Amino acid sequence: MTGLQSKGGTALVLVDVQKAFLEWEAAGMRRNNPQAVDNIARLLAAFRREGMAVFHIRHASREAGSALRPEKPGYEPIDQARERGGEAVIVKHVNSSFIGTDLETRLRALGIETVVICGITTNHCVETTTRMAGNLGFDARLVSDACYTFDRTGHNGRHETAEDIHAMTLSNLDGEFATIETTDSLLAALDTGVAA
């Protein structure tokens, strides 16, 4: 990876790490990256230890029947990624964490130049947030093993695996919208303050 900006100029953005996705999995939906939530927790612990900015993004669906509606248990954060006092929680209603929220304003006010992005799901809200971060001029770092997605049926009826969807999403983002990282590369950079 290239070097981080200063630690004070770097923030962690956790996108939609919410219990609805555990419900999907329990209902039989198949996902990739089984270690993703543990890696999110590792990143969160490191940012907290360094006193760096953390932003928790919550998706509050307006769709009838969605598990992500605010009154549903699925809206709640996954326990390993629950916010602590003083950490920002930003509620969104669409895929991008920047649309209809004050995320950009808050990042600019703190002098944040680098955003480290992880969460659920890779090809929906994580991807949309990452694309916008890059377009807005932030140094976006997407952590490949700290996000995941699910198998799905494509527009042509073909079965698409979570692994293939995840990999293609990373390929689409890499170099144009973001730098693709791993949890270990990010943690090494935080430990040294320079490139891993």
VMD Tcl script that draws the C-alpha trace (Angstrom):
set ca {
  {0.00 0.00 0.00}
  {1.06 3.59 -0.35}
  {1.58 5.43 2.91}
  {-1.37 6.67 4.89}
  {-1.86 10.37 5.35}
  {-1.25 11.33 8.97}
  {-3.11 9.20 11.48}
  {-5.13 12.28 12.37}
  {-6.09 12.60 8.71}
  {-7.43 9.05 8.45}
  {-10.87 7.78 9.45}
  {-12.54 4.37 9.57}
  {-15.98 4.15 7.94}
  {-18.01 1.04 8.84}
  {-20.84 0.62 6.36}
  {-24.04 -1.19 7.43}
  {-22.51 -3.69 9.86}
  {-26.04 -4.60 10.95}
  {-27.84 -7.69 12.22}
  {-30.14 -7.96 9.21}
  {-27.28 -9.60 7.34}
  {-26.88 -12.19 10.08}
  {-30.59 -12.90 9.62}
  {-30.08 -13.38 5.87}
  {-27.30 -15.83 6.55}
  {-29.33 -17.71 9.16}
  {-32.13 -17.98 6.59}
  {-29.78 -19.84 4.25}
  {-28.25 -17.11 2.11}
  {-24.63 -17.95 1.30}
  {-21.86 -15.37 1.74}
  {-18.11 -15.09 1.25}
  {-15.35 -13.91 3.62}
  {-16.42 -15.73 6.80}
  {-13.73 -13.83 8.74}
  {-14.97 -10.38 7.65}
  {-16.70 -9.35 10.90}
  {-13.68 -10.42 12.95}
  {-11.50 -8.30 10.68}
  {-13.86 -5.35 11.06}
  {-13.52 -5.75 14.83}
  {-9.70 -5.81 14.51}
  {-9.74 -2.58 12.51}
  {-12.14 -0.94 14.92}
  {-9.97 -1.90 17.90}
  {-6.86 -0.50 16.21}
  {-8.50 2.82 15.30}
  {-9.80 3.15 18.85}
  {-6.40 2.35 20.31}
  {-4.82 5.05 18.14}
  {-7.54 7.58 18.99}
  {-8.50 7.91 15.32}
  {-11.87 8.92 13.93}
  {-14.54 6.24 13.49}
  {-17.85 6.62 11.65}
  {-20.59 4.01 11.97}
  {-23.03 4.05 9.07}
  {-26.52 2.59 9.56}
  {-28.94 1.85 6.78}
  {-32.52 2.74 7.73}
  {-34.62 1.23 4.97}
  {-37.88 2.85 3.93}
  {-38.99 -0.29 2.09}
  {-41.94 -2.15 3.54}
  {-40.88 -5.46 5.02}
  {-37.15 -4.75 4.93}
  {-35.12 -6.25 7.77}
  {-33.23 -2.94 7.86}
  {-36.19 -0.81 8.85}
  {-35.34 1.10 12.06}
  {-38.04 -0.62 14.12}
  {-36.75 -4.10 13.23}
  {-34.05 -6.01 15.19}
  {-32.02 -6.28 11.99}
  {-31.37 -2.54 12.10}
  {-29.19 -2.97 15.19}
  {-25.40 -3.17 14.81}
  {-23.60 -6.49 14.90}
  {-22.18 -6.76 18.41}
  {-18.49 -6.75 17.41}
  {-18.99 -3.43 15.62}
  {-21.21 -1.63 18.11}
  {-20.34 2.03 18.60}
  {-18.90 3.46 21.79}
  {-19.69 6.83 23.34}
  {-18.33 9.68 21.25}
  {-18.21 7.71 17.99}
  {-20.33 9.12 15.20}
  {-23.37 7.18 14.00}
  {-24.71 8.37 10.66}
  {-28.05 7.15 9.33}
  {-28.61 6.82 5.59}
  {-31.56 5.76 3.46}
  {-29.85 4.98 0.13}
  {-26.75 3.04 -0.92}
  {-24.22 5.84 -0.57}
  {-23.15 6.94 2.89}
  {-22.65 10.44 1.46}
  {-26.16 11.03 0.05}
  {-28.58 12.73 2.43}
  {-26.08 12.70 5.30}
  {-23.44 15.02 6.73}
  {-20.62 12.47 6.39}
  {-18.60 14.56 3.94}
  {-19.01 17.69 6.07}
  {-17.84 15.86 9.18}
  {-14.83 14.35 7.41}
  {-13.79 17.73 5.99}
  {-14.22 19.43 9.38}
  {-11.79 16.92 10.93}
  {-9.26 17.33 8.14}
  {-9.73 13.73 7.02}
  {-8.07 12.89 3.71}
  {-7.99 9.09 3.87}
  {-11.09 6.98 4.48}
  {-10.70 3.30 5.31}
  {-13.92 1.56 4.28}
  {-15.31 -1.82 5.32}
  {-18.73 -3.35 5.88}
  {-21.67 -5.09 4.24}
  {-22.38 -5.72 1.38}
  {-19.39 -5.36 -0.93}
  {-21.31 -4.74 -4.15}
  {-24.05 -2.50 -2.77}
  {-23.55 0.11 -0.07}
  {-19.82 -0.55 0.41}
  {-19.16 -0.14 -3.31}
  {-21.37 2.93 -3.70}
  {-19.78 4.63 -0.69}
  {-16.29 3.81 -1.97}
  {-17.00 5.16 -5.45}
  {-18.32 8.42 -4.02}
  {-15.40 8.75 -1.60}
  {-13.03 8.51 -4.54}
  {-15.07 10.93 -6.65}
  {-15.14 13.43 -3.79}
  {-11.34 13.41 -3.69}
  {-10.74 11.28 -0.62}
  {-7.96 8.70 -0.58}
  {-10.31 5.71 -0.31}
  {-8.94 2.43 1.05}
  {-11.33 -0.50 0.71}
  {-10.43 -3.42 2.98}
  {-11.07 -6.54 0.90}
  {-11.25 -9.07 3.73}
  {-13.36 -6.84 6.00}
  {-16.44 -6.82 3.79}
  {-18.62 -9.48 2.23}
  {-21.57 -10.16 0.00}
  {-24.01 -12.94 -0.86}
  {-24.71 -15.24 -3.78}
  {-27.37 -13.87 -6.10}
  {-29.17 -14.59 -9.34}
  {-28.11 -12.25 -12.11}
  {-30.34 -10.35 -14.54}
  {-29.95 -13.21 -17.03}
  {-30.97 -15.84 -14.49}
  {-27.43 -17.10 -14.02}
  {-26.23 -17.99 -10.52}
  {-23.44 -15.64 -9.37}
  {-21.31 -16.66 -6.41}
  {-20.49 -14.27 -3.61}
  {-16.79 -14.83 -4.31}
  {-17.14 -13.80 -7.96}
  {-19.31 -10.78 -7.16}
  {-16.87 -9.66 -4.45}
  {-13.83 -10.10 -6.71}
  {-15.39 -8.23 -9.62}
  {-16.44 -5.37 -7.36}
  {-12.88 -5.02 -6.07}
  {-11.53 -5.14 -9.64}
  {-13.94 -2.40 -10.72}
  {-12.91 -0.12 -7.85}
  {-9.17 -0.80 -7.77}
  {-6.99 2.05 -8.95}
  {-9.80 4.29 -10.18}
  {-11.93 4.81 -7.10}
  {-9.88 3.23 -4.32}
  {-6.81 1.34 -3.20}
  {-7.64 -2.24 -2.25}
  {-6.16 -3.23 1.09}
  {-6.24 -6.17 3.48}
  {-6.77 -5.96 7.20}
  {-3.16 -6.94 7.80}
  {-1.76 -4.30 5.42}
  {-3.85 -1.61 7.09}
  {-2.90 -2.66 10.59}
  {0.78 -2.76 9.64}
  {0.52 0.77 8.27}
  {-1.14 1.97 11.44}
  {1.56 0.34 13.56}
  {4.39 1.94 11.63}
  {2.73 5.10 10.40}
  {4.22 4.41 6.98}
  {3.64 2.04 4.09}
  {3.45 -1.64 4.89}
}
mol new
graphics top color blue
foreach p $ca { graphics top sphere $p radius 0.5 }
foreach p [lrange $ca 0 end-1] q [lrange $ca 1 end] { graphics top cylinder $p $q radius 0.2 }
display resetview
